[in-house]
Amino acid sequence: MKKLKLFPKTFLYTLAFMVFVIVIAHILVWLLVPRMGMEFTTADNAAAEITVSIREEKIVMQAIQKALPFSLICCLVISVVCSLLFSKAIAAPIERISASAERMMKLDYSASCPVYSQDEIGLLAQNVNELYSNLLSTIEHLEQEKERVSEMERAKADFLRAASHELKTPVTALSATLENMILGVGKYRDYDARLPECREMVEQLSAMIHDILETSKLNVLSELPKTVAVSELLEKLCEPYQLIAAARHISFSVDLSEDFSVTLPVGLFSKAVSNVLANAVACTKAGKAVSVYTDGHSLVIENECDPVPDSEVSQLFEPFYRPDYSRSREGGGNGLGLYIVDTLLTSMNIPYSFSPVKSLPGMRFTMQL
């Protein structure tokens, strides 16, 4: 019986129970009816009453023997039909749930258990559907997380390759200078002139290593978001760059008349905005202007400069990338500023755009807060 499916098992159990009841009922009739006496009264002109008692077991037994086979056959037929109907009613919804569960096991996204009732079986089907829906949602989330981690790993590998390439040049130059100084080759005999150059190379290497280490921490930084007023935050961020701009004879204007509040990690957002401001001031020549203002719920930073071609804009956010006119580290920096901005804003789910403005001419950086 353990290996039988639900429908035949339910049918056999139900039929066996009904047959047992039928047999017991007929046995009781067989045993008890013959022992029951029958009495009837006749009246003659309402003057006299005659009571007659009949206990003829043979007559009763003959009647029972004739009726018993037909009764048993009818009861058995009814039992079989009722058992079939009952077994089908119980097994059919469970079989449908089992078939749907097999499709779910194969991750068929269209699989669903039909719900035809509000009883325990219907509740079971609803629970299976909800469980499968949660499972698909979890699988989708895990796939997205897996893809995100893979992208992070690829970006990390690309960053490390770019960092090793960037460090190779100054390390090679410093090593060659020191070796020539040790060998006393030509102009390298003048230690007083060459040692300051070596110190500058070491300082450049130190600054690059510091930037690389800071950038490598961006993916593991975590900060709780806070609600702050944009005008109050930007006034503090713009203050040091206003001083730098004034020293370089650059006009730095701030218009935060459209104030609003945002909820975000203040430290990470401040770092991203500071990098954009630093990049804007560094790329603006004397006599030109830098503007910071809000437009609706967007923060806009503009600076007058030679517009970057559209074909190079996306490359600016790659690590260690510098436009052709600023390839040197002295004029173009380490090429990590906009890469850091992209990493931070992406982690905070803040949409942004960086595009040339022909009317200035210059560049415009927009953050949608």
C-alpha positions as CSV (number, residue, x, y, z in Angstrom):
1,M,0.0,0.0,0.0
2,K,2.9,2.4,0.7
3,K,3.9,2.4,-3.0
4,L,0.4,3.1,-4.3
5,K,-0.5,6.5,-5.6
6,L,-3.0,8.7,-3.8
7,F,-6.1,7.9,-6.0
8,P,-6.0,4.1,-5.8
9,K,-5.0,4.2,-2.1
10,T,-7.9,6.5,-1.2
11,F,-10.2,4.4,-3.3
12,L,-9.2,1.1,-1.6
13,Y,-9.3,2.6,1.9
14,T,-12.8,4.1,1.3
15,L,-14.1,1.0,-0.4
16,A,-12.8,-1.3,2.4
17,F,-14.4,0.9,5.0
18,M,-17.8,0.9,3.3
19,V,-17.7,-2.8,2.6
20,F,-16.9,-3.4,6.3
21,V,-19.9,-1.3,7.3
22,I,-22.1,-3.1,4.8
23,V,-21.0,-6.6,6.0
24,I,-21.5,-5.7,9.7
25,A,-25.0,-4.3,8.9
26,H,-26.0,-7.4,7.1
27,I,-24.7,-9.7,9.8
28,L,-26.7,-7.8,12.4
29,V,-29.8,-8.2,10.3
30,W,-29.1,-11.9,9.8
31,L,-28.7,-12.5,13.5
32,L,-31.3,-10.2,15.1
33,V,-34.3,-10.2,12.8
34,P,-35.2,-13.9,13.3
35,R,-35.2,-13.5,17.1
36,M,-37.7,-10.7,16.9
37,G,-41.4,-11.8,17.6
38,M,-44.4,-10.3,15.7
39,E,-47.8,-9.7,17.3
40,F,-51.0,-8.5,15.6
41,T,-54.6,-8.1,16.9
42,T,-57.9,-8.9,15.1
43,A,-61.3,-7.6,16.0
44,D,-64.6,-9.4,15.4
45,N,-67.7,-7.0,15.5
46,A,-65.7,-4.9,18.0
47,A,-66.9,-7.3,20.6
48,A,-63.9,-9.6,21.0
49,E,-60.2,-9.2,20.4
50,I,-57.9,-12.0,19.5
51,T,-54.1,-11.6,19.9
52,V,-51.9,-13.9,17.8
53,S,-48.1,-14.2,18.3
54,I,-46.0,-15.6,15.4
55,R,-42.4,-16.7,15.8
56,E,-41.7,-18.6,12.6
57,E,-37.9,-18.3,12.2
58,K,-38.0,-20.3,9.0
59,I,-40.2,-17.9,7.2
60,V,-38.0,-15.0,8.3
61,M,-34.8,-16.7,7.3
62,Q,-36.2,-17.5,3.9
63,A,-37.1,-13.9,3.3
64,I,-33.6,-12.7,4.4
65,Q,-31.8,-15.3,2.3
66,K,-33.7,-14.1,-0.8
67,A,-33.1,-10.4,-0.1
68,L,-29.6,-10.6,1.2
69,P,-27.7,-11.2,-2.2
70,F,-29.5,-8.3,-3.9
71,S,-28.9,-6.1,-0.9
72,L,-25.2,-6.9,-0.9
73,I,-24.8,-6.4,-4.6
74,C,-26.6,-3.0,-4.6
75,C,-24.6,-1.9,-1.6
76,L,-21.3,-2.9,-3.1
77,V,-22.1,-1.1,-6.4
78,I,-23.1,2.0,-4.5
79,S,-19.9,1.7,-2.4
80,V,-17.7,1.4,-5.5
81,V,-19.3,4.4,-7.1
82,C,-19.1,6.5,-4.0
83,S,-15.5,5.5,-3.3
84,L,-14.5,6.5,-6.9
85,L,-16.2,9.9,-6.6
86,F,-14.7,10.5,-3.2
87,S,-11.2,9.4,-4.2
88,K,-11.3,11.5,-7.3
89,A,-12.5,14.6,-5.4
90,I,-9.6,14.2,-2.9
91,A,-6.8,13.1,-5.2
92,A,-7.5,15.4,-8.2
93,P,-6.5,18.7,-6.7
94,I,-3.5,17.2,-5.0
95,E,-2.3,15.6,-8.3
96,R,-2.7,19.0,-10.0
97,I,-0.6,20.6,-7.2
98,S,2.0,17.8,-7.6
99,A,2.2,18.4,-11.4
100,S,2.6,22.1,-10.9
101,A,5.3,21.5,-8.3
102,E,7.2,19.3,-10.8
103,R,7.2,22.2,-13.3
104,M,8.3,24.6,-10.5
105,M,11.2,22.2,-9.7
106,K,12.4,22.7,-13.3
107,L,12.1,26.5,-12.7
108,D,9.3,26.9,-15.3
109,Y,8.4,30.6,-14.7
110,S,4.9,30.0,-16.0
111,A,4.1,27.3,-13.5
112,S,1.3,27.9,-11.1
113,C,-0.9,25.8,-8.9
114,P,-4.7,26.2,-9.7
115,V,-6.9,27.2,-6.8
116,Y,-10.5,25.9,-7.0
117,S,-11.5,26.1,-3.3
118,Q,-11.0,27.9,-0.1
119,D,-10.4,24.8,2.1
120,E,-7.1,23.4,3.3
121,I,-6.2,22.1,-0.2
122,G,-6.9,25.5,-1.8
123,L,-4.8,27.1,1.0
124,L,-2.0,24.7,0.2
125,A,-2.1,25.7,-3.5
126,Q,-1.9,29.4,-2.5
127,N,1.0,28.8,-0.2
128,V,2.9,26.8,-2.9
129,N,2.3,29.7,-5.4
130,E,3.5,32.3,-2.9
131,L,6.5,30.2,-2.0
132,Y,7.4,29.8,-5.7
133,S,7.0,33.5,-6.3
134,N,9.3,34.3,-3.4
135,L,11.8,31.7,-4.7
136,L,11.8,33.3,-8.2
137,S,12.2,36.7,-6.7
138,T,15.1,35.5,-4.6
139,I,16.8,33.8,-7.6
140,E,16.4,37.0,-9.7
141,H,17.9,39.1,-6.9
142,L,20.8,36.7,-6.5
143,E,21.4,36.8,-10.3
144,Q,21.5,40.6,-10.2
145,E,23.7,40.5,-7.2
146,K,26.0,38.0,-8.9
147,E,26.2,40.2,-12.0
148,R,26.9,43.2,-9.8
149,V,29.7,41.4,-8.0
150,S,31.1,40.2,-11.3
151,E,31.1,43.7,-12.7
152,M,32.8,45.0,-9.5
153,E,35.4,42.3,-9.8
154,R,36.0,43.1,-13.5
155,A,36.2,46.8,-12.6
156,K,38.6,46.0,-9.8
157,A,40.8,44.0,-12.0
158,D,40.8,46.7,-14.7
159,F,41.7,49.3,-12.0
160,L,44.6,47.3,-10.7
161,R,46.0,46.8,-14.2
162,A,45.7,50.5,-14.9
163,A,47.2,51.3,-11.5
164,S,50.2,49.0,-12.1
165,H,50.7,50.6,-15.5
166,E,50.6,54.2,-14.1
167,L,53.0,53.3,-11.3
168,K,55.4,51.6,-13.6
169,T,56.5,54.9,-15.4
170,P,57.6,56.9,-12.3
171,V,59.1,53.9,-10.6
172,T,61.2,53.2,-13.7
173,A,62.2,56.8,-14.0
174,L,63.2,57.0,-10.4
175,S,65.1,53.7,-10.6
176,A,67.0,54.8,-13.7
177,T,67.9,58.2,-12.1
178,L,69.2,56.6,-8.9
179,E,71.2,54.0,-10.8
180,N,72.9,56.6,-13.0
181,M,73.7,58.6,-9.9
182,I,75.3,55.6,-8.3
183,L,77.3,54.9,-11.5
184,G,78.2,58.6,-11.8
185,V,77.1,58.9,-15.4
186,G,77.3,62.4,-17.0
187,K,75.0,64.9,-15.5
188,Y,73.8,62.5,-12.8
189,R,77.1,63.2,-10.9
190,D,75.5,66.5,-9.7
191,Y,73.8,65.0,-6.7
192,D,72.6,68.5,-5.5
193,A,70.6,68.9,-8.7
194,R,69.3,65.4,-9.0
195,L,68.3,64.6,-5.4
196,P,65.4,67.2,-5.5
197,E,64.2,65.6,-8.7
198,C,64.2,62.2,-7.0
199,R,62.3,63.7,-4.1
200,E,59.6,65.1,-6.4
201,M,59.3,61.7,-8.0
202,V,58.9,60.1,-4.6
203,E,56.2,62.6,-3.7
204,Q,54.4,61.9,-6.9
205,L,54.5,58.2,-6.2
206,S,53.3,58.8,-2.7
207,A,50.4,60.9,-3.9
208,M,49.5,58.3,-6.5
209,I,49.6,55.4,-4.1
210,H,47.5,57.4,-1.6
211,D,44.9,58.1,-4.3
212,I,44.9,54.5,-5.4
213,L,44.4,53.2,-1.9
214,E,41.6,55.7,-1.3
215,T,40.0,54.6,-4.5
216,S,40.2,50.9,-3.7
217,K,38.3,51.6,-0.5
218,L,35.3,53.0,-2.3
219,N,33.6,49.7,-2.8
220,V,33.7,48.8,0.9
221,L,32.8,52.1,2.3
222,S,29.4,52.2,4.1
223,E,27.6,55.2,5.5
224,L,24.1,55.6,6.8
225,P,22.0,58.2,4.8
226,K,20.9,61.4,6.5
227,T,18.5,64.2,5.5
228,V,20.2,67.5,4.8
229,A,19.5,70.8,3.1
230,V,21.2,71.1,-0.2
231,S,22.0,74.8,0.1
232,E,23.6,74.4,3.6
233,L,25.7,71.4,2.4
234,L,26.9,73.1,-0.8
235,E,27.8,76.3,0.8
236,K,30.3,74.5,3.0
237,L,31.6,72.4,0.0
238,C,32.0,75.4,-2.3
239,E,33.8,77.7,0.3
240,P,37.4,76.3,-0.2
241,Y,37.1,76.2,-4.0
242,Q,35.9,79.8,-4.0
243,L,39.2,80.7,-2.3
244,I,41.2,78.7,-4.8
245,A,39.3,80.2,-7.7
246,A,39.9,83.7,-6.4
247,A,43.6,83.0,-6.2
248,R,43.7,81.9,-9.8
249,H,41.5,84.9,-10.9
250,I,38.6,82.6,-11.8
251,S,35.0,83.8,-11.2
252,F,33.1,81.4,-8.9
253,S,29.4,82.0,-8.6
254,V,26.9,80.0,-6.4
255,D,23.1,80.3,-6.7
256,L,21.2,78.0,-4.3
257,S,17.9,79.9,-4.3
258,E,16.0,76.7,-5.1
259,D,16.6,74.9,-1.8
260,F,15.4,71.4,-1.0
261,S,16.3,68.5,1.2
262,V,17.7,65.2,0.2
263,T,18.4,61.9,2.1
264,L,21.8,60.4,1.2
265,P,25.2,59.4,2.7
266,V,26.6,62.9,3.3
267,G,30.2,62.0,3.4
268,L,30.3,60.0,0.2
269,F,28.1,62.7,-1.6
270,S,30.4,65.4,-0.3
271,K,33.5,63.6,-1.7
272,A,31.8,63.2,-5.1
273,V,30.8,66.9,-5.3
274,S,34.2,68.0,-4.1
275,N,35.9,66.0,-6.9
276,V,33.7,67.6,-9.5
277,L,34.3,71.1,-8.1
278,A,38.1,70.5,-8.0
279,N,38.0,69.2,-11.5
280,A,36.0,72.3,-12.7
281,V,38.4,74.8,-11.0
282,A,41.5,72.9,-12.2
283,C,40.3,72.9,-15.9
284,T,39.2,76.6,-15.9
285,K,41.7,79.2,-17.0
286,A,42.2,82.6,-15.5
287,G,39.5,85.1,-16.4
288,K,36.9,82.3,-17.0
289,A,34.0,81.3,-14.7
290,V,32.7,78.4,-12.7
291,S,29.0,78.3,-11.8
292,V,27.2,76.2,-9.2
293,Y,23.4,76.3,-9.1
294,T,20.3,74.2,-8.5
295,D,17.7,73.6,-11.2
296,G,14.6,72.0,-9.7
297,H,15.9,68.9,-7.9
298,S,19.1,68.9,-9.9
299,L,22.6,70.2,-8.9
300,V,24.4,71.7,-11.8
301,I,28.2,72.6,-12.0
302,E,29.4,74.5,-15.1
303,N,32.8,75.8,-16.0
304,E,34.1,77.7,-19.0
305,C,36.8,75.6,-20.8
306,D,37.6,73.9,-24.1
307,P,34.7,71.4,-24.4
308,V,35.6,67.7,-24.4
309,P,34.5,65.9,-27.6
310,D,31.4,63.7,-27.1
311,S,33.5,60.7,-28.1
312,E,35.8,61.2,-25.1
313,V,33.3,62.1,-22.4
314,S,32.6,58.5,-21.4
315,Q,36.3,57.8,-21.3
316,L,36.8,60.5,-18.7
317,F,35.3,58.3,-16.1
318,E,37.8,55.5,-16.7
319,P,40.6,55.2,-14.1
320,F,43.8,57.1,-15.0
321,Y,42.4,58.5,-18.2
322,R,43.5,62.0,-19.2
323,P,42.6,63.9,-22.3
324,D,45.3,64.4,-24.9
325,Y,45.8,68.0,-23.9
326,S,46.4,67.0,-20.2
327,R,48.4,63.7,-20.4
328,S,51.1,64.9,-18.1
329,R,50.5,64.3,-14.4
330,E,51.4,67.8,-13.6
331,G,48.6,69.3,-15.7
332,G,46.1,66.4,-15.8
333,G,46.3,64.9,-12.3
334,N,46.2,61.2,-11.7
335,G,43.0,60.6,-13.7
336,L,41.1,59.3,-10.8
337,G,38.8,62.2,-9.9
338,L,35.9,61.5,-12.3
339,Y,36.4,57.7,-11.8
340,I,35.8,58.3,-8.1
341,V,32.8,60.5,-8.8
342,D,31.3,57.8,-11.1
343,T,31.9,55.1,-8.5
344,L,30.3,57.1,-5.6
345,L,27.3,58.3,-7.5
346,T,26.6,54.9,-8.9
347,S,26.7,53.3,-5.4
348,M,24.3,56.0,-4.2
349,N,21.9,55.5,-7.2
350,I,22.2,59.2,-8.2
351,P,21.8,59.7,-11.9
352,Y,24.2,62.2,-13.5
353,S,25.3,63.5,-16.8
354,F,28.4,65.3,-18.1
355,S,28.2,67.0,-21.4
356,P,29.7,69.9,-23.4
357,V,27.9,73.3,-23.5
358,K,28.3,75.2,-26.7
359,S,26.9,78.4,-25.3
360,L,29.6,78.9,-22.7
361,P,31.7,77.2,-24.3
362,G,32.5,74.7,-21.5
363,M,31.3,71.6,-19.7
364,R,28.2,70.9,-17.5
365,F,27.9,68.3,-14.8
366,T,24.4,67.6,-13.6
367,M,23.3,65.4,-10.6
368,Q,19.7,64.5,-10.3
369,L,18.9,64.4,-6.6
